[in-house]
Amino acid sequence: MSGETNLTKLIQEMTPILQSGEYVFVTLKDVSCIKREDTICEFKESEGTTVIINRVKADALKLSYQFVSSWITLEIHSSLDAVGLTGVFSTELAKHNISCNVVAGYYHDHIFVAKKDADKTINVLKNLSKNYN
């Protein structure tokens, strides 16, 4: 499998990048009202399909949501079978009272945090990366 598996390297080189915009999580029984190119992520659950979408698009579609988030991408190409990355950064964020919702893509890990915590999260992650050994 491609991607980095060394935990120390993953943390030291994770390079958090704040994506522009605001993102929301919605749940739908029928996702046909949303164009595939408009979704960030979809996950099917028994209760419905969870969709992460730009807030502006959700508002235009009159979709209901409760949580407005910022999207942070960890730029290091992490392996899907790497062990510990999520545990280390989520523990550090919890120490700073920051809730995080994590999505693992093939190349990168993506973190969704409350919009109000975006800058604080970037600072916490950069400090973690700088001081981890």
N, CA, C and O atoms as CSV, one atom per row, in Angstrom:
chain,resi,resn,atom,element,x,y,z
A,1,MET,N,N,0.852,-1.180,0.000
A,1,MET,CA,C,0.000,0.000,0.000
A,1,MET,C,C,0.898,1.244,0.000
A,1,MET,O,O,1.915,1.286,0.693
A,2,SER,N,N,0.516,2.235,-0.772
A,2,SER,CA,C,1.318,3.452,-0.823
A,2,SER,C,C,0.970,4.365,0.341
A,2,SER,O,O,-0.058,4.199,0.997
A,3,GLY,N,N,1.833,5.317,0.582
A,3,GLY,CA,C,1.613,6.275,1.660
A,3,GLY,C,C,2.521,5.993,2.837
A,3,GLY,O,O,3.061,4.896,2.980
A,4,GLU,N,N,2.682,7.005,3.680
A,4,GLU,CA,C,3.564,6.938,4.844
A,4,GLU,C,C,2.908,6.170,5.983
A,4,GLU,O,O,1.715,6.325,6.243
A,5,THR,N,N,3.708,5.326,6.670
A,5,THR,CA,C,3.207,4.585,7.833
A,5,THR,C,C,3.957,4.933,9.112
A,5,THR,O,O,3.484,4.606,10.201
A,6,ASN,N,N,5.106,5.584,9.013
A,6,ASN,CA,C,5.903,5.916,10.195
A,6,ASN,C,C,5.212,7.044,10.962
A,6,ASN,O,O,5.066,8.154,10.451
A,7,LEU,N,N,4.787,6.746,12.199
A,7,LEU,CA,C,3.996,7.705,12.969
A,7,LEU,C,C,4.746,9.008,13.214
A,7,LEU,O,O,4.164,10.085,13.080
A,8,THR,N,N,6.016,8.933,13.567
A,8,THR,CA,C,6.784,10.151,13.829
A,8,THR,C,C,6.823,11.035,12.588
A,8,THR,O,O,6.613,12.244,12.678
A,9,LYS,N,N,7.090,10.438,11.439
A,9,LYS,CA,C,7.125,11.205,10.192
A,9,LYS,C,C,5.742,11.767,9.853
A,9,LYS,O,O,5.622,12.907,9.404
A,10,LEU,N,N,4.705,10.964,10.071
A,10,LEU,CA,C,3.343,11.436,9.796
A,10,LEU,C,C,3.012,12.688,10.596
A,10,LEU,O,O,2.461,13.646,10.055
A,11,ILE,N,N,3.346,12.682,11.885
A,11,ILE,CA,C,3.041,13.839,12.740
A,11,ILE,C,C,3.936,15.024,12.386
A,11,ILE,O,O,3.451,16.146,12.240
A,12,GLN,N,N,5.234,14.784,12.248
A,12,GLN,CA,C,6.163,15.884,11.992
A,12,GLN,C,C,5.946,16.538,10.631
A,12,GLN,O,O,6.255,17.717,10.461
A,13,GLU,N,N,5.422,15.795,9.664
A,13,GLU,CA,C,5.265,16.321,8.300
A,13,GLU,C,C,3.808,16.431,7.866
A,13,GLU,O,O,3.533,16.507,6.669
A,14,MET,N,N,2.863,16.440,8.814
A,14,MET,CA,C,1.449,16.415,8.429
A,14,MET,C,C,0.977,17.677,7.712
A,14,MET,O,O,0.056,17.584,6.900
A,15,THR,N,N,1.545,18.827,7.964
A,15,THR,CA,C,1.251,20.092,7.288
A,15,THR,C,C,-0.255,20.345,7.145
A,15,THR,O,O,-0.824,20.094,6.082
A,16,PRO,N,N,-0.900,20.837,8.200
A,16,PRO,CA,C,-2.336,21.120,8.123
A,16,PRO,C,C,-2.631,22.350,7.257
A,16,PRO,O,O,-2.016,23.404,7.414
A,17,ILE,N,N,-3.581,22.183,6.347
A,17,ILE,CA,C,-3.985,23.261,5.441
A,17,ILE,C,C,-5.472,23.531,5.635
A,17,ILE,O,O,-6.292,22.621,5.513
A,18,LEU,N,N,-5.818,24.768,5.935
A,18,LEU,CA,C,-7.219,25.162,6.095
A,18,LEU,C,C,-7.810,25.449,4.713
A,18,LEU,O,O,-7.354,26.345,4.003
A,19,GLN,N,N,-8.824,24.678,4.349
A,19,GLN,CA,C,-9.516,24.890,3.075
A,19,GLN,C,C,-10.448,26.091,3.222
A,19,GLN,O,O,-10.930,26.380,4.318
A,20,SER,N,N,-10.693,26.776,2.134
A,20,SER,CA,C,-11.600,27.925,2.207
A,20,SER,C,C,-13.053,27.442,2.266
A,20,SER,O,O,-13.375,26.349,1.799
A,21,GLY,N,N,-13.900,28.252,2.830
A,21,GLY,CA,C,-15.321,27.948,2.875
A,21,GLY,C,C,-15.781,27.376,4.199
A,21,GLY,O,O,-14.988,27.148,5.113
A,22,GLU,N,N,-17.082,27.152,4.280
A,22,GLU,CA,C,-17.719,26.548,5.440
A,22,GLU,C,C,-18.421,25.285,4.960
A,22,GLU,O,O,-18.969,25.253,3.858
A,23,TYR,N,N,-18.402,24.248,5.786
A,23,TYR,CA,C,-18.924,22.944,5.388
A,23,TYR,C,C,-19.907,22.434,6.433
A,23,TYR,O,O,-19.759,22.695,7.627
A,24,VAL,N,N,-20.916,21.700,5.962
A,24,VAL,CA,C,-21.939,21.169,6.844
A,24,VAL,C,C,-22.151,19.685,6.563
A,24,VAL,O,O,-21.873,19.184,5.473
A,25,PHE,N,N,-22.651,19.008,7.586
A,25,PHE,CA,C,-23.021,17.606,7.485
A,25,PHE,C,C,-24.541,17.557,7.414
A,25,PHE,O,O,-25.222,18.105,8.280
A,26,VAL,N,N,-25.074,16.903,6.387
A,26,VAL,CA,C,-26.515,16.721,6.276
A,26,VAL,C,C,-26.802,15.227,6.152
A,26,VAL,O,O,-25.930,14.453,5.759
A,27,THR,N,N,-28.002,14.834,6.483
A,27,THR,CA,C,-28.393,13.445,6.289
A,27,THR,C,C,-29.658,13.425,5.444
A,27,THR,O,O,-30.589,14.199,5.667
A,28,LEU,N,N,-29.670,12.527,4.473
A,28,LEU,CA,C,-30.768,12.458,3.512
A,28,LEU,C,C,-31.160,11.012,3.237
A,28,LEU,O,O,-30.308,10.123,3.224
A,29,LYS,N,N,-32.430,10.784,3.022
A,29,LYS,CA,C,-32.887,9.460,2.572
A,29,LYS,C,C,-32.642,9.321,1.073
A,29,LYS,O,O,-32.320,8.238,0.585
A,30,ASP,N,N,-32.800,10.436,0.340
A,30,ASP,CA,C,-32.633,10.441,-1.118
A,30,ASP,C,C,-31.618,11.523,-1.480
A,30,ASP,O,O,-31.874,12.710,-1.278
A,31,VAL,N,N,-30.481,11.119,-2.009
A,31,VAL,CA,C,-29.414,12.081,-2.328
A,31,VAL,C,C,-29.505,12.613,-3.761
A,31,VAL,O,O,-28.610,13.326,-4.214
A,32,SER,N,N,-30.564,12.275,-4.464
A,32,SER,CA,C,-30.674,12.686,-5.868
A,32,SER,C,C,-30.800,14.202,-6.049
A,32,SER,O,O,-30.624,14.703,-7.159
A,33,CYS,N,N,-31.103,14.935,-4.977
A,33,CYS,CA,C,-31.208,16.402,-5.077
A,33,CYS,C,C,-29.832,17.076,-5.119
A,33,CYS,O,O,-29.729,18.275,-5.380
A,34,ILE,N,N,-28.781,16.297,-4.859
A,34,ILE,CA,C,-27.432,16.861,-4.826
A,34,ILE,C,C,-26.601,16.285,-5.971
A,34,ILE,O,O,-26.559,15.071,-6.171
A,35,LYS,N,N,-25.945,17.166,-6.718
A,35,LYS,CA,C,-25.034,16.710,-7.773
A,35,LYS,C,C,-23.788,16.117,-7.132
A,35,LYS,O,O,-23.267,16.668,-6.162
A,36,ARG,N,N,-23.311,15.014,-7.659
A,36,ARG,CA,C,-22.102,14.364,-7.125
A,36,ARG,C,C,-20.923,15.335,-7.046
A,36,ARG,O,O,-20.153,15.287,-6.087
A,37,GLU,N,N,-20.774,16.201,-8.024
A,37,GLU,CA,C,-19.637,17.130,-8.030
A,37,GLU,C,C,-19.740,18.172,-6.912
A,37,GLU,O,O,-18.765,18.866,-6.625
A,38,ASP,N,N,-20.913,18.288,-6.280
A,38,ASP,CA,C,-21.090,19.232,-5.183
A,38,ASP,C,C,-20.783,18.646,-3.808
A,38,ASP,O,O,-20.667,19.389,-2.834
A,39,THR,N,N,-20.651,17.325,-3.717
A,39,THR,CA,C,-20.403,16.707,-2.414
A,39,THR,C,C,-18.910,16.626,-2.135
A,39,THR,O,O,-18.100,16.459,-3.047
A,40,ILE,N,N,-18.562,16.748,-0.865
A,40,ILE,CA,C,-17.191,16.530,-0.421
A,40,ILE,C,C,-17.024,15.060,-0.065
A,40,ILE,O,O,-16.007,14.440,-0.376
A,41,CYS,N,N,-18.045,14.514,0.594
A,41,CYS,CA,C,-17.988,13.135,1.052
A,41,CYS,C,C,-19.406,12.616,1.265
A,41,CYS,O,O,-20.310,13.377,1.610
A,42,GLU,N,N,-19.592,11.324,1.057
A,42,GLU,CA,C,-20.867,10.670,1.340
A,42,GLU,C,C,-20.589,9.394,2.119
A,42,GLU,O,O,-19.604,8.699,1.869
A,43,PHE,N,N,-21.474,9.095,3.069
A,43,PHE,CA,C,-21.363,7.845,3.800
A,43,PHE,C,C,-22.760,7.317,4.076
A,43,PHE,O,O,-23.583,7.991,4.696
A,44,LYS,N,N,-23.020,6.087,3.603
A,44,LYS,CA,C,-24.335,5.486,3.787
A,44,LYS,C,C,-24.431,4.838,5.160
A,44,LYS,O,O,-23.589,4.027,5.545
A,45,GLU,N,N,-25.476,5.215,5.889
A,45,GLU,CA,C,-25.793,4.617,7.178
A,45,GLU,C,C,-27.222,4.085,7.086
A,45,GLU,O,O,-27.959,4.461,6.175
A,46,SER,N,N,-27.613,3.236,7.995
A,46,SER,CA,C,-28.961,2.660,7.925
A,46,SER,C,C,-30.048,3.728,8.036
A,46,SER,O,O,-31.135,3.561,7.483
A,47,GLU,N,N,-29.764,4.825,8.747
A,47,GLU,CA,C,-30.766,5.882,8.927
A,47,GLU,C,C,-30.854,6.827,7.727
A,47,GLU,O,O,-31.858,7.522,7.569
A,48,GLY,N,N,-29.841,6.863,6.896
A,48,GLY,CA,C,-29.804,7.760,5.746
A,48,GLY,C,C,-28.367,7.956,5.305
A,48,GLY,O,O,-27.448,7.389,5.895
A,49,THR,N,N,-28.174,8.753,4.275
A,49,THR,CA,C,-26.831,9.030,3.770
A,49,THR,C,C,-26.345,10.357,4.340
A,49,THR,O,O,-26.993,11.391,4.177
A,50,THR,N,N,-25.196,10.314,5.011
A,50,THR,CA,C,-24.564,11.533,5.497
A,50,THR,C,C,-23.772,12.134,4.342
A,50,THR,O,O,-23.006,11.441,3.672
A,51,VAL,N,N,-23.966,13.423,4.118
A,51,VAL,CA,C,-23.260,14.130,3.048
A,51,VAL,C,C,-22.565,15.333,3.657
A,51,VAL,O,O,-23.165,16.084,4.426
A,52,ILE,N,N,-21.290,15.515,3.310
A,52,ILE,CA,C,-20.570,16.734,3.669
A,52,ILE,C,C,-20.583,17.604,2.421
A,52,ILE,O,O,-20.201,17.171,1.334
A,53,ILE,N,N,-21.029,18.834,2.603
A,53,ILE,CA,C,-21.227,19.732,1.468
A,53,ILE,C,C,-20.919,21.168,1.899
A,53,ILE,O,O,-21.032,21.508,3.076
A,54,ASN,N,N,-20.536,21.990,0.952
A,54,ASN,CA,C,-20.303,23.409,1.211
A,54,ASN,C,C,-21.603,24.034,1.726
A,54,ASN,O,O,-22.685,23.766,1.205
A,55,ARG,N,N,-21.476,24.854,2.736
A,55,ARG,CA,C,-22.659,25.465,3.363
A,55,ARG,C,C,-23.489,26.273,2.371
A,55,ARG,O,O,-24.718,26.231,2.425
A,56,VAL,N,N,-22.852,26.999,1.476
A,56,VAL,CA,C,-23.567,27.810,0.491
A,56,VAL,C,C,-24.453,26.915,-0.381
A,56,VAL,O,O,-25.598,27.263,-0.671
A,57,LYS,N,N,-23.925,25.771,-0.794
A,57,LYS,CA,C,-24.702,24.841,-1.622
A,57,LYS,C,C,-25.835,24.219,-0.814
A,57,LYS,O,O,-26.939,24.033,-1.326
A,58,ALA,N,N,-25.561,23.900,0.444
A,58,ALA,CA,C,-26.612,23.341,1.308
A,58,ALA,C,C,-27.744,24.348,1.483
A,58,ALA,O,O,-28.919,23.983,1.438
A,59,ASP,N,N,-27.391,25.609,1.683
A,59,ASP,CA,C,-28.411,26.649,1.836
A,59,ASP,C,C,-29.234,26.805,0.557
A,59,ASP,O,O,-30.455,26.950,0.618
A,60,ALA,N,N,-28.572,26.775,-0.592
A,60,ALA,CA,C,-29.277,26.908,-1.871
A,60,ALA,C,C,-30.257,25.753,-2.086
A,60,ALA,O,O,-31.310,25.929,-2.700
A,61,LEU,N,N,-29.905,24.577,-1.579
A,61,LEU,CA,C,-30.770,23.397,-1.700
A,61,LEU,C,C,-31.764,23.282,-0.541
A,61,LEU,O,O,-32.558,22.343,-0.486
A,62,LYS,N,N,-31.712,24.248,0.383
A,62,LYS,CA,C,-32.582,24.269,1.567
A,62,LYS,C,C,-32.450,22.982,2.399
A,62,LYS,O,O,-33.437,22.411,2.864
A,63,LEU,N,N,-31.184,22.548,2.568
A,63,LEU,CA,C,-30.897,21.360,3.362
A,63,LEU,C,C,-30.729,21.752,4.827
A,63,LEU,O,O,-30.186,22.812,5.138
A,64,SER,N,N,-31.188,20.910,5.697
A,64,SER,CA,C,-31.109,21.162,7.132
A,64,SER,C,C,-29.778,20.665,7.689
A,64,SER,O,O,-29.318,19.578,7.337
A,65,TYR,N,N,-29.161,21.465,8.560
A,65,TYR,CA,C,-27.911,21.086,9.220
A,65,TYR,C,C,-27.830,21.775,10.572
A,65,TYR,O,O,-28.554,22.735,10.839
A,66,GLN,N,N,-26.941,21.275,11.421
A,66,GLN,CA,C,-26.778,21.862,12.751
A,66,GLN,C,C,-25.347,22.289,13.032
A,66,GLN,O,O,-25.112,23.132,13.897
A,67,PHE,N,N,-24.404,21.726,12.323
A,67,PHE,CA,C,-22.987,21.930,12.630
A,67,PHE,C,C,-22.284,22.576,11.442
A,67,PHE,O,O,-22.243,22.000,10.355
A,68,VAL,N,N,-21.729,23.772,11.646
A,68,VAL,CA,C,-20.974,24.463,10.599
A,68,VAL,C,C,-19.498,24.270,10.910
A,68,VAL,O,O,-19.032,24.587,12.004
A,69,SER,N,N,-18.772,23.747,9.936
A,69,SER,CA,C,-17.378,23.391,10.188
A,69,SER,C,C,-16.418,24.004,9.186
A,69,SER,O,O,-16.795,24.493,8.121
A,70,SER,N,N,-15.163,23.951,9.586
A,70,SER,CA,C,-14.047,24.252,8.695
A,70,SER,C,C,-13.402,22.926,8.330
A,70,SER,O,O,-13.476,21.958,9.087
A,71,TRP,N,N,-12.773,22.891,7.171
A,71,TRP,CA,C,-12.155,21.673,6.646
A,71,TRP,C,C,-10.648,21.875,6.621
A,71,TRP,O,O,-10.141,22.804,5.993
A,72,ILE,N,N,-9.946,20.994,7.312
A,72,ILE,CA,C,-8.484,21.030,7.361
A,72,ILE,C,C,-7.954,19.741,6.735
A,72,ILE,O,O,-8.377,18.645,7.105
A,73,THR,N,N,-7.045,19.874,5.806
A,73,THR,CA,C,-6.413,18.725,5.160
A,73,THR,C,C,-4.997,18.582,5.684
A,73,THR,O,O,-4.244,19.554,5.741
A,74,LEU,N,N,-4.639,17.362,6.067
A,74,LEU,CA,C,-3.246,17.065,6.421
A,74,LEU,C,C,-2.550,16.669,5.129
A,74,LEU,O,O,-2.892,15.656,4.520
A,75,GLU,N,N,-1.585,17.457,4.715
A,75,GLU,CA,C,-0.992,17.312,3.397
A,75,GLU,C,C,-0.109,16.084,3.204
A,75,GLU,O,O,0.184,15.725,2.063
A,76,ILE,N,N,0.323,15.428,4.276
A,76,ILE,CA,C,1.160,14.249,4.091
A,76,ILE,C,C,0.312,13.104,3.538
A,76,ILE,O,O,-0.838,12.922,3.938
A,77,HIS,N,N,0.885,12.343,2.624
A,77,HIS,CA,C,0.191,11.177,2.061
A,77,HIS,C,C,0.299,10.041,3.067
A,77,HIS,O,O,1.297,9.322,3.109
A,78,SER,N,N,-0.742,9.891,3.876
A,78,SER,CA,C,-0.761,8.852,4.903
A,78,SER,C,C,-1.324,7.565,4.323
A,78,SER,O,O,-2.272,7.583,3.538
A,79,SER,N,N,-0.735,6.464,4.717
A,79,SER,CA,C,-1.217,5.157,4.288
A,79,SER,C,C,-2.520,4.838,5.008
A,79,SER,O,O,-2.708,5.220,6.163
A,80,LEU,N,N,-3.409,4.144,4.331
A,80,LEU,CA,C,-4.663,3.745,4.963
A,80,LEU,C,C,-4.444,2.740,6.083
A,80,LEU,O,O,-5.319,2.565,6.931
A,81,ASP,N,N,-3.288,2.075,6.104
A,81,ASP,CA,C,-3.017,1.143,7.204
A,81,ASP,C,C,-2.014,1.690,8.212
A,81,ASP,O,O,-1.455,0.930,9.002
A,82,ALA,N,N,-1.781,2.998,8.193
A,82,ALA,CA,C,-0.932,3.641,9.205
A,82,ALA,C,C,-1.651,3.587,10.553
A,82,ALA,O,O,-2.874,3.711,10.629
A,83,VAL,N,N,-0.870,3.401,11.606
A,83,VAL,CA,C,-1.442,3.262,12.947
A,83,VAL,C,C,-1.065,4.462,13.814
A,83,VAL,O,O,0.116,4.788,13.932
A,84,GLY,N,N,-2.049,5.121,14.419
A,84,GLY,CA,C,-1.796,6.113,15.447
A,84,GLY,C,C,-1.987,7.566,15.083
A,84,GLY,O,O,-2.138,8.395,15.981
A,85,LEU,N,N,-1.989,7.917,13.810
A,85,LEU,CA,C,-2.075,9.325,13.423
A,85,LEU,C,C,-3.338,9.978,13.979
A,85,LEU,O,O,-3.258,11.020,14.630
A,86,THR,N,N,-4.483,9.388,13.733
A,86,THR,CA,C,-5.733,9.970,14.214
A,86,THR,C,C,-5.750,10.063,15.733
A,86,THR,O,O,-6.202,11.060,16.296
A,87,GLY,N,N,-5.257,9.024,16.388
A,87,GLY,CA,C,-5.220,9.015,17.851
A,87,GLY,C,C,-4.379,10.138,18.422
A,87,GLY,O,O,-4.770,10.778,19.397
A,88,VAL,N,N,-3.218,10.380,17.814
A,88,VAL,CA,C,-2.319,11.419,18.331
A,88,VAL,C,C,-2.928,12.804,18.145
A,88,VAL,O,O,-2.992,13.578,19.099
A,89,PHE,N,N,-3.376,13.130,16.933
A,89,PHE,CA,C,-3.870,14.500,16.753
A,89,PHE,C,C,-5.220,14.714,17.419
A,89,PHE,O,O,-5.489,15.813,17.905
A,90,SER,N,N,-6.083,13.693,17.457
A,90,SER,CA,C,-7.381,13.892,18.110
A,90,SER,C,C,-7.230,14.042,19.624
A,90,SER,O,O,-7.978,14.791,20.253
A,91,THR,N,N,-6.262,13.331,20.209
A,91,THR,CA,C,-5.980,13.487,21.640
A,91,THR,C,C,-5.475,14.892,21.933
A,91,THR,O,O,-5.880,15.510,22.918
A,92,GLU,N,N,-4.599,15.392,21.084
A,92,GLU,CA,C,-4.062,16.747,21.272
A,92,GLU,C,C,-5.169,17.788,21.117
A,92,GLU,O,O,-5.221,18.751,21.883
A,93,LEU,N,N,-6.046,17.609,20.145
A,93,LEU,CA,C,-7.160,18.549,19.971
A,93,LEU,C,C,-8.102,18.489,21.164
A,93,LEU,O,O,-8.604,19.523,21.605
A,94,ALA,N,N,-8.346,17.308,21.689
A,94,ALA,CA,C,-9.215,17.161,22.861
A,94,ALA,C,C,-8.645,17.905,24.067
A,94,ALA,O,O,-9.399,18.476,24.855
A,95,LYS,N,N,-7.320,17.902,24.214
A,95,LYS,CA,C,-6.680,18.642,25.309
A,95,LYS,C,C,-6.989,20.133,25.235
A,95,LYS,O,O,-6.953,20.836,26.245
A,96,HIS,N,N,-7.294,20.606,24.027
A,96,HIS,CA,C,-7.611,22.022,23.807
A,96,HIS,C,C,-9.114,22.226,23.609
A,96,HIS,O,O,-9.550,23.258,23.098
A,97,ASN,N,N,-9.903,21.222,24.023
A,97,ASN,CA,C,-11.359,21.290,23.941
A,97,ASN,C,C,-11.871,21.519,22.519
A,97,ASN,O,O,-12.815,22.280,22.309
A,98,ILE,N,N,-11.241,20.856,21.542
A,98,ILE,CA,C,-11.641,20.957,20.143
A,98,ILE,C,C,-12.174,19.604,19.688
A,98,ILE,O,O,-11.463,18.599,19.718
A,99,SER,N,N,-13.420,19.593,19.272
A,99,SER,CA,C,-14.032,18.398,18.704
A,99,SER,C,C,-13.611,18.275,17.247
A,99,SER,O,O,-13.557,19.269,16.523
A,100,CYS,N,N,-13.311,17.043,16.816
A,100,CYS,CA,C,-12.934,16.864,15.413
A,100,CYS,C,C,-13.667,15.675,14.811
A,100,CYS,O,O,-13.911,14.669,15.476
A,101,ASN,N,N,-14.004,15.812,13.560
A,101,ASN,CA,C,-14.622,14.750,12.772
A,101,ASN,C,C,-13.654,14.444,11.639
A,101,ASN,O,O,-13.327,15.321,10.839
A,102,VAL,N,N,-13.200,13.203,11.575
A,102,VAL,CA,C,-12.108,12.833,10.678
A,102,VAL,C,C,-12.618,11.973,9.526
A,102,VAL,O,O,-13.409,11.050,9.722
A,103,VAL,N,N,-12.151,12.293,8.325
A,103,VAL,CA,C,-12.423,11.494,7.137
A,103,VAL,C,C,-11.074,11.136,6.531
A,103,VAL,O,O,-10.245,12.007,6.271
A,104,ALA,N,N,-10.867,9.846,6.310
A,104,ALA,CA,C,-9.629,9.405,5.671
A,104,ALA,C,C,-9.885,9.213,4.187
A,104,ALA,O,O,-10.724,8.405,3.788
A,105,GLY,N,N,-9.151,9.969,3.372
A,105,GLY,CA,C,-9.173,9.748,1.934
A,105,GLY,C,C,-8.015,8.836,1.570
A,105,GLY,O,O,-7.227,8.463,2.440
A,106,TYR,N,N,-7.901,8.475,0.318
A,106,TYR,CA,C,-6.817,7.593,-0.112
A,106,TYR,C,C,-5.454,8.242,0.137
A,106,TYR,O,O,-4.513,7.567,0.555
A,107,TYR,N,N,-5.346,9.544,-0.119
A,107,TYR,CA,C,-4.056,10.233,0.005
A,107,TYR,C,C,-3.877,10.983,1.313
A,107,TYR,O,O,-2.774,11.019,1.859
A,108,HIS,N,N,-4.941,11.579,1.821
A,108,HIS,CA,C,-4.811,12.478,2.969
A,108,HIS,C,C,-5.905,12.244,4.000
A,108,HIS,O,O,-6.957,11.675,3.707
A,109,ASP,N,N,-5.627,12.699,5.210
A,109,ASP,CA,C,-6.642,12.739,6.255
A,109,ASP,C,C,-7.230,14.145,6.278
A,109,ASP,O,O,-6.528,15.136,6.078
A,110,HIS,N,N,-8.536,14.206,6.528
A,110,HIS,CA,C,-9.258,15.471,6.518
A,110,HIS,C,C,-9.981,15.609,7.850
A,110,HIS,O,O,-10.615,14.669,8.331
A,111,ILE,N,N,-9.877,16.782,8.430
A,111,ILE,CA,C,-10.441,17.040,9.744
A,111,ILE,C,C,-11.469,18.162,9.624
A,111,ILE,O,O,-11.183,19.223,9.070
A,112,PHE,N,N,-12.658,17.916,10.144
A,112,PHE,CA,C,-13.705,18.930,10.168
A,112,PHE,C,C,-13.894,19.354,11.619
A,112,PHE,O,O,-14.193,18.533,12.486
A,113,VAL,N,N,-13.714,20.646,11.868
A,113,VAL,CA,C,-13.838,21.204,13.219
A,113,VAL,C,C,-14.824,22.366,13.176
A,113,VAL,O,O,-15.066,22.939,12.114
A,114,ALA,N,N,-15.391,22.714,14.327
A,114,ALA,CA,C,-16.295,23.859,14.391
A,114,ALA,C,C,-15.604,25.086,13.796
A,114,ALA,O,O,-14.426,25.337,14.050
A,115,LYS,N,N,-16.346,25.829,13.016
A,115,LYS,CA,C,-15.799,27.015,12.332
A,115,LYS,C,C,-15.045,27.917,13.311
A,115,LYS,O,O,-13.979,28.436,12.980
A,116,LYS,N,N,-15.587,28.102,14.503
A,116,LYS,CA,C,-14.961,28.984,15.491
A,116,LYS,C,C,-13.598,28.469,15.953
A,116,LYS,O,O,-12.793,29.244,16.470
A,117,ASP,N,N,-13.330,27.186,15.777
A,117,ASP,CA,C,-12.070,26.583,16.232
A,117,ASP,C,C,-11.019,26.416,15.136
A,117,ASP,O,O,-9.957,25.848,15.390
A,118,ALA,N,N,-11.290,26.891,13.941
A,118,ALA,CA,C,-10.399,26.640,12.802
A,118,ALA,C,C,-8.970,27.128,13.040
A,118,ALA,O,O,-8.025,26.350,12.908
A,119,ASP,N,N,-8.805,28.385,13.384
A,119,ASP,CA,C,-7.451,28.932,13.571
A,119,ASP,C,C,-6.750,28.276,14.759
A,119,ASP,O,O,-5.560,27.968,14.694
A,120,LYS,N,N,-7.485,28.068,15.829
A,120,LYS,CA,C,-6.930,27.406,17.007
A,120,LYS,C,C,-6.457,25.993,16.645
A,120,LYS,O,O,-5.393,25.561,17.088
A,121,THR,N,N,-7.244,25.282,15.847
A,121,THR,CA,C,-6.878,23.926,15.430
A,121,THR,C,C,-5.593,23.927,14.615
A,121,THR,O,O,-4.706,23.105,14.844
A,122,ILE,N,N,-5.496,24.836,13.679
A,122,ILE,CA,C,-4.273,24.927,12.865
A,122,ILE,C,C,-3.069,25.157,13.763
A,122,ILE,O,O,-2.033,24.519,13.580
A,123,ASN,N,N,-3.188,26.055,14.728
A,123,ASN,CA,C,-2.073,26.338,15.644
A,123,ASN,C,C,-1.710,25.118,16.487
A,123,ASN,O,O,-0.530,24.814,16.658
A,124,VAL,N,N,-2.714,24.417,17.013
A,124,VAL,CA,C,-2.462,23.221,17.823
A,124,VAL,C,C,-1.757,22.164,16.985
A,124,VAL,O,O,-0.789,21.555,17.442
A,125,LEU,N,N,-2.232,21.940,15.763
A,125,LEU,CA,C,-1.627,20.921,14.901
A,125,LEU,C,C,-0.202,21.289,14.490
A,125,LEU,O,O,0.673,20.424,14.440
A,126,LYS,N,N,0.033,22.554,14.199
A,126,LYS,CA,C,1.391,22.989,13.841
A,126,LYS,C,C,2.341,22.838,15.025
A,126,LYS,O,O,3.483,22.411,14.854
A,127,ASN,N,N,1.878,23.183,16.219
A,127,ASN,CA,C,2.714,23.013,17.413
A,127,ASN,C,C,2.988,21.541,17.689
A,127,ASN,O,O,4.109,21.177,18.043
A,128,LEU,N,N,1.989,20.702,17.533
A,128,LEU,CA,C,2.170,19.255,17.696
A,128,LEU,C,C,3.224,18.747,16.718
A,128,LEU,O,O,4.129,18.002,17.095
A,129,SER,N,N,3.098,19.154,15.478
A,129,SER,CA,C,4.036,18.718,14.434
A,129,SER,C,C,5.459,19.160,14.735
A,129,SER,O,O,6.408,18.394,14.563
A,130,LYS,N,N,5.596,20.376,15.177
A,130,LYS,CA,C,6.918,20.955,15.476
A,130,LYS,C,C,7.582,20.298,16.684
A,130,LYS,O,O,8.803,20.140,16.706
A,131,ASN,N,N,6.802,19.917,17.678
A,131,ASN,CA,C,7.350,19.429,18.943
A,131,ASN,C,C,7.279,17.915,19.140
A,131,ASN,O,O,7.654,17.416,20.201
A,132,TYR,N,N,6.802,17.176,18.130
A,132,TYR,CA,C,6.626,15.729,18.275
A,132,TYR,C,C,7.928,14.998,17.998
A,132,TYR,O,O,8.600,15.285,17.008
A,133,ASN,N,N,8.292,14.055,18.864
A,133,ASN,CA,C,9.462,13.203,18.588
A,133,ASN,C,C,9.321,11.870,19.229
A,133,ASN,O,O,10.209,11.027,19.102
